[in-house]
Amino acid sequence: MIPDEDVAGALAAVERESFDVLVSDIGLPDGSGTDVMRAVRARGAVPGIAMSGFGMEEDVRRSREAGFSEHLVKPVAFGKLKEAIRRVTENRGG
């Protein structure tokens, strides 16, 4: 788990760590989780789960275009997150 809380920290972690799945809030203090997902996808096929306070069709479309496999609307119950992680890791590259 990489507990970085902003785009700069997440991008630095992407450079030094490898991981199986990215779970990111869309709204970050210094940018967007979509920026992080695009950077991760540029390095390889890592599935991602977006978490957002917004769940309109356009919000989901933007997160999918950035490379997220799932889009969950907050607040997210742990069971829903666990199931999303299972789905994206079973279907690598989502």
N, C-alpha and C positions, 0 to 999 in steps of 0.2 A: 504494500500500500504506500502510495506517495501522497502525503497530506499537504501538498502545496495548495495555497489558497488564491493564487492569481495566475494570469497567463505567463508572466515572466518566470515564476517559480516552476510552473508545469512544463514549460518549454525547456528549462534547464534540466529538469528531471528526465525528460524525454531523451536528452543528449547523454545522460550518464546511467540510465537504468533501462532494463527491458521489462515488459509486463504483458499480461495476457488479455487484459480488458481495461478500457478507460471509462471511468464514471466521472462525469463532469457536469457541474451546474452550467447553464448557458450564460447567466449573468455573473461575470467576475469583476473585481474592482478595477482592473486595468485593461479590460477588453471583453472578449467573448469566448466561451467554451468551444464555439465553432472554430475559432482561430487555432485552438489547441488541437482539436480533432483533425483539422486539415494538415497540421504539421505532423501529427502522428501517422496519418494515412500516407503522407509523402515518404515516410520511412519504411512502410510496410503495412501489411493487412492486420491491423489490430481492431477488434470490434469495440464499439463504443456505445455508452448509454448516456443520453442527455437527460438532465433533470432541469425542469423549468417551472416557473409559476404560470406559464402560458401554454395553452394546449389547443389553440385554434389550428385549423388545417394548414394555414400559412406558416405557423411556428414549427409544426411537425415537418413540413416540406423543407424548410430551411435547415433544420437539424439533419435530416436525411441527406440533403445535398452536400452538407459538410462532411458526411461519412458516418454519422451515428447510425447504429442499427436499430436502436430503440429510443423512444422519447417518452419519458415519464413526467407527469404533472405533479408538482409538490402540493401538499405534503405527500411523500411517498412512504407507504407502509413497507416495513422490512421484507415481508413476504413477497410483495410485488417486485422489489428490487432483486431479491434472491432469485425469483423466477426469471426475470429479465437477464440476469447474469448467466443463468443456466442456458437460456435460449441462445444468447449470442456466442457463448463459448462452445455450444454444440454445433452451431452453424458458422464456424470460423469465417470471418470476412464479411458477414452479414450484409 
